[in-house]
Amino acid sequence: MKLKDQTALVTGASRGIGEAIARAFAEEGAQIAITGRSKPELEALQEEFSAQGVRCESIIADLSQSGAVEQVWKQATQTFEHIDILVNNAGVGSSGNLKPVVDYDDDFWERLLHLNLTVPYLFSKRALPSMIERNYGRILMTASVIGKIGMSHGAAYAASKHGLLGLVRTLAIETAKQGITVNAICPGPVRTRMTKLRLEHEARRLGKSVAEFEATWTPIGRLLEPHEIAPLAVYLASREASVVTGQAFNIDGGFLMV
């Protein structure tokens, strides 16, 4: 029960890494506000948590829309009063516009940077006043190993994740003496809907089957699973991690080694 008596807000919680983090937080005693676009999946998760005795508020929202951050924040804080742990997990991948920069879609660039970088900035900005007042808080960002290297045919995604790490480090410096930690998790290829599209694209580009390419994409020979990301999120969200801030942790199956 590492997160007992803590309240968390997890964005992009209807599936994938966000869902796995929300489940792990619930198992560790947190009460949780979860948000995403998929009403059936969020409501099913809320029902599951409620049956386990976990207080949960599901908030249906499309964070690409104007005013959505305010809507989510208002509903979450009306339910739970304050947020101890903010997990900025929602985002979009590169697979919607797999083109070189010279041919890139400007509208896609704007949309992706808004979701992947501006939305975490806005949520963090809303969370900080209460965290500073209470001299306690945890902010986690789901970044990517692509935030540390480049990505062919993925300029917006790479730029957004590089920017997210800059935001993490700046927030960490600004709040280090106020009981607040700010960190990022940088996954490698994780088995999600977004990764599936990228996996299929790369396999076609290299003239391989999806299975053949997946076996070579990481040194461990497979994609990571969402639940394998969650334990680090629990640690970084806990009181045990009070001296860990401004860090970007790779969970990538050795991806960056090669």
C-alpha positions as CSV (number, residue, x, y, z in Angstrom):
1,M,0.0,0.0,0.0
2,K,2.7,2.5,-1.0
3,L,0.1,5.0,-2.2
4,K,-2.4,4.8,0.6
5,D,-4.2,8.0,1.3
6,Q,-2.9,9.5,-2.0
7,T,-5.0,10.9,-4.8
8,A,-3.9,10.5,-8.4
9,L,-5.0,11.8,-11.8
10,V,-4.0,9.6,-14.7
11,T,-4.6,10.9,-18.3
12,G,-4.9,8.5,-21.2
13,A,-6.1,5.8,-18.8
14,S,-8.6,3.9,-20.9
15,R,-6.0,1.6,-22.3
16,G,-2.3,0.8,-22.7
17,I,0.3,2.3,-20.3
18,G,-2.2,4.6,-18.7
19,E,-4.5,1.8,-17.8
20,A,-1.7,-0.3,-16.4
21,I,-0.5,2.6,-14.2
22,A,-4.0,3.3,-13.0
23,R,-4.4,-0.4,-12.0
24,A,-1.0,-0.4,-10.3
25,F,-1.9,2.7,-8.3
26,A,-5.2,1.2,-7.3
27,E,-3.5,-1.9,-6.0
28,E,-1.2,0.3,-3.9
29,G,-4.1,2.1,-2.2
30,A,-4.5,5.3,-4.2
31,Q,-7.8,6.8,-5.1
32,I,-7.9,7.8,-8.7
33,A,-9.3,10.1,-11.3
34,I,-9.0,8.6,-14.8
35,T,-9.5,10.3,-18.0
36,G,-9.6,9.4,-21.7
37,R,-11.8,9.4,-24.8
38,S,-13.3,5.9,-24.6
39,K,-16.4,6.0,-22.3
40,P,-17.0,2.2,-22.3
41,E,-13.4,1.4,-21.3
42,L,-13.2,4.1,-18.6
43,E,-16.5,3.2,-17.1
44,A,-15.6,-0.5,-17.0
45,L,-12.3,0.4,-15.2
46,Q,-14.2,2.6,-12.8
47,E,-16.6,-0.3,-12.0
48,E,-13.8,-2.7,-11.5
49,F,-12.0,-0.3,-9.1
50,S,-15.2,0.4,-7.2
51,A,-15.8,-3.3,-6.8
52,Q,-12.4,-3.5,-5.2
53,G,-13.2,-0.7,-2.8
54,V,-11.1,1.9,-4.6
55,R,-12.6,5.3,-5.0
56,C,-12.5,6.3,-8.7
57,E,-13.8,9.0,-10.9
58,S,-13.9,8.5,-14.6
59,I,-13.8,11.7,-16.8
60,I,-14.6,11.4,-20.5
61,A,-12.6,14.1,-22.4
62,D,-10.8,14.7,-25.7
63,L,-7.7,16.6,-24.6
64,S,-7.2,17.9,-28.2
65,Q,-10.2,20.1,-27.7
66,S,-10.1,23.6,-26.3
67,G,-11.1,23.8,-22.6
68,A,-10.7,20.0,-22.1
69,V,-7.9,20.4,-19.5
70,E,-10.0,22.8,-17.5
71,Q,-12.9,20.4,-17.7
72,V,-10.9,17.5,-16.5
73,W,-9.1,19.4,-13.7
74,K,-12.4,20.9,-12.4
75,Q,-14.2,17.5,-12.2
76,A,-11.2,15.8,-10.7
77,T,-10.7,18.4,-7.9
78,Q,-14.4,18.7,-7.2
79,T,-14.4,14.9,-6.5
80,F,-11.1,14.6,-4.6
81,E,-10.4,18.2,-3.5
82,H,-6.7,18.0,-4.4
83,I,-4.4,15.8,-6.5
84,D,-1.2,14.4,-4.9
85,I,0.0,12.6,-8.0
86,L,-0.4,13.8,-11.6
87,V,0.5,11.3,-14.4
88,N,0.6,13.0,-17.8
89,N,0.3,9.9,-19.9
90,A,-2.1,10.9,-22.7
91,G,-0.6,11.4,-26.1
92,V,-0.5,10.5,-29.7
93,G,2.1,8.6,-31.7
94,S,3.9,9.2,-35.0
95,S,1.8,6.7,-37.0
96,G,-0.8,9.2,-38.1
97,N,1.7,10.9,-40.4
98,L,4.6,8.8,-41.4
99,K,6.4,11.2,-43.7
100,P,9.8,13.0,-43.8
101,V,9.8,16.6,-42.6
102,V,9.8,17.9,-46.2
103,D,6.4,16.4,-46.8
104,Y,5.1,16.7,-43.2
105,D,1.5,17.7,-42.5
106,D,1.5,21.0,-40.5
107,D,-1.9,20.4,-39.0
108,F,-0.7,17.0,-37.6
109,W,2.4,18.7,-36.2
110,E,0.3,21.2,-34.3
111,R,-2.2,18.6,-33.0
112,L,0.6,16.2,-31.8
113,L,2.6,18.9,-30.1
114,H,-0.5,20.2,-28.4
115,L,-1.4,16.7,-27.0
116,N,2.0,15.5,-26.2
117,L,3.6,18.7,-24.8
118,T,1.2,21.6,-24.3
119,V,-1.4,19.4,-22.4
120,P,1.1,18.1,-19.9
121,Y,2.3,21.7,-19.4
122,L,-1.2,22.9,-18.7
123,F,-2.1,20.0,-16.3
124,S,1.2,20.6,-14.5
125,K,0.5,24.3,-14.2
126,R,-2.9,23.6,-12.6
127,A,-1.5,21.0,-10.2
128,L,1.4,23.0,-8.9
129,P,-0.4,25.7,-6.8
130,S,-2.0,23.1,-4.5
131,M,1.1,20.9,-4.4
132,I,3.2,24.0,-3.4
133,E,0.7,25.0,-0.8
134,R,0.8,21.5,0.8
135,N,4.6,21.1,0.2
136,Y,4.0,17.8,-1.4
137,G,3.4,16.4,-4.9
138,R,4.5,14.0,-7.6
139,I,4.3,14.7,-11.3
140,L,5.1,11.9,-13.8
141,M,5.4,12.2,-17.6
142,T,5.2,9.3,-20.0
143,A,7.9,10.4,-22.4
144,S,9.8,8.0,-24.7
145,V,13.2,6.8,-25.6
146,I,12.6,8.8,-28.8
147,G,12.9,11.8,-26.5
148,K,16.6,11.0,-26.4
149,I,17.3,10.3,-30.1
150,G,15.7,11.1,-33.4
151,M,13.1,9.3,-35.4
152,S,12.8,8.9,-39.1
153,H,9.3,9.8,-40.4
154,G,8.3,10.9,-36.9
155,A,9.5,14.5,-36.5
156,A,6.5,15.8,-34.4
157,Y,6.6,12.8,-32.0
158,A,10.4,13.1,-31.5
159,A,10.2,16.9,-31.0
160,S,7.3,16.6,-28.5
161,K,9.1,14.0,-26.4
162,H,12.4,16.0,-26.4
163,G,10.3,19.0,-25.3
164,L,8.6,17.0,-22.6
165,L,12.0,16.1,-21.0
166,G,12.9,19.8,-21.1
167,L,9.7,20.5,-19.2
168,V,10.4,17.8,-16.7
169,R,13.9,19.1,-15.9
170,T,12.6,22.7,-15.6
171,L,9.7,21.8,-13.3
172,A,12.1,19.7,-11.2
173,I,14.5,22.6,-10.7
174,E,11.7,25.0,-9.9
175,T,10.0,22.8,-7.3
176,A,12.9,20.8,-5.8
177,K,12.8,22.7,-2.4
178,Q,9.0,22.4,-2.2
179,G,8.4,18.7,-1.6
180,I,7.6,18.1,-5.2
181,T,9.3,15.7,-7.6
182,V,9.0,15.7,-11.4
183,N,10.2,12.7,-13.4
184,A,9.7,11.0,-16.8
185,I,9.4,7.4,-17.8
186,C,10.9,6.7,-21.3
187,P,9.4,3.5,-22.6
188,G,10.8,1.7,-25.7
189,P,8.4,-0.1,-28.0
190,V,5.4,-1.1,-25.9
191,R,2.5,-3.3,-27.1
192,T,-0.1,-0.6,-27.7
193,R,-2.4,0.4,-30.6
194,M,0.0,3.2,-31.5
195,T,3.0,1.0,-31.5
196,K,1.2,-1.7,-33.6
197,L,0.8,0.8,-36.5
198,R,4.5,1.9,-36.3
199,L,5.6,-1.8,-36.1
200,E,3.6,-2.6,-39.3
201,H,5.1,0.4,-41.1
202,E,8.7,-0.4,-40.2
203,A,8.2,-4.1,-41.2
204,R,6.9,-3.1,-44.6
205,R,9.7,-0.5,-45.1
206,L,12.3,-3.2,-44.4
207,G,10.5,-6.0,-46.4
208,K,10.0,-8.2,-43.3
209,S,7.0,-9.8,-41.7
210,V,5.7,-8.1,-38.5
211,A,6.9,-11.0,-36.4
212,E,10.4,-10.9,-37.9
213,F,10.7,-7.2,-37.3
214,E,9.4,-7.4,-33.8
215,A,11.9,-10.1,-32.9
216,T,14.8,-7.7,-33.9
217,W,13.3,-4.3,-32.7
218,T,14.8,-4.7,-29.2
219,P,17.7,-6.8,-27.9
220,I,15.3,-8.8,-25.7
221,G,13.5,-9.9,-28.9
222,R,10.0,-8.6,-28.2
223,L,7.8,-5.6,-27.4
224,L,7.4,-4.6,-23.8
225,E,4.0,-5.0,-22.2
226,P,2.1,-2.1,-20.5
227,H,2.1,-3.7,-17.1
228,E,5.9,-3.8,-17.2
229,I,6.0,0.0,-17.1
230,A,3.8,0.4,-14.1
231,P,6.1,-0.6,-11.2
232,L,8.5,2.2,-11.9
233,A,5.5,4.6,-12.0
234,V,4.5,3.4,-8.5
235,Y,7.9,3.9,-7.1
236,L,8.3,7.4,-8.5
237,A,4.8,8.3,-7.2
238,S,5.5,7.1,-3.7
239,R,7.0,8.9,-0.7
240,E,10.1,6.6,-1.1
241,A,11.2,8.5,-4.1
242,S,11.4,11.9,-2.4
243,V,15.0,12.5,-3.5
244,V,14.4,11.4,-7.1
245,T,13.6,14.4,-9.4
246,G,14.4,15.7,-12.8
247,Q,15.1,12.2,-14.1
248,A,14.2,10.4,-17.3
249,F,14.2,6.6,-16.8
250,N,14.5,4.2,-19.8
251,I,12.4,1.0,-19.8
252,D,13.2,-0.2,-23.3
253,G,14.3,-3.8,-23.4
254,G,17.8,-2.5,-24.4
255,F,16.5,-0.5,-27.3
256,L,18.9,2.4,-26.9
257,M,21.9,0.2,-26.7
258,V,21.5,-0.6,-30.3
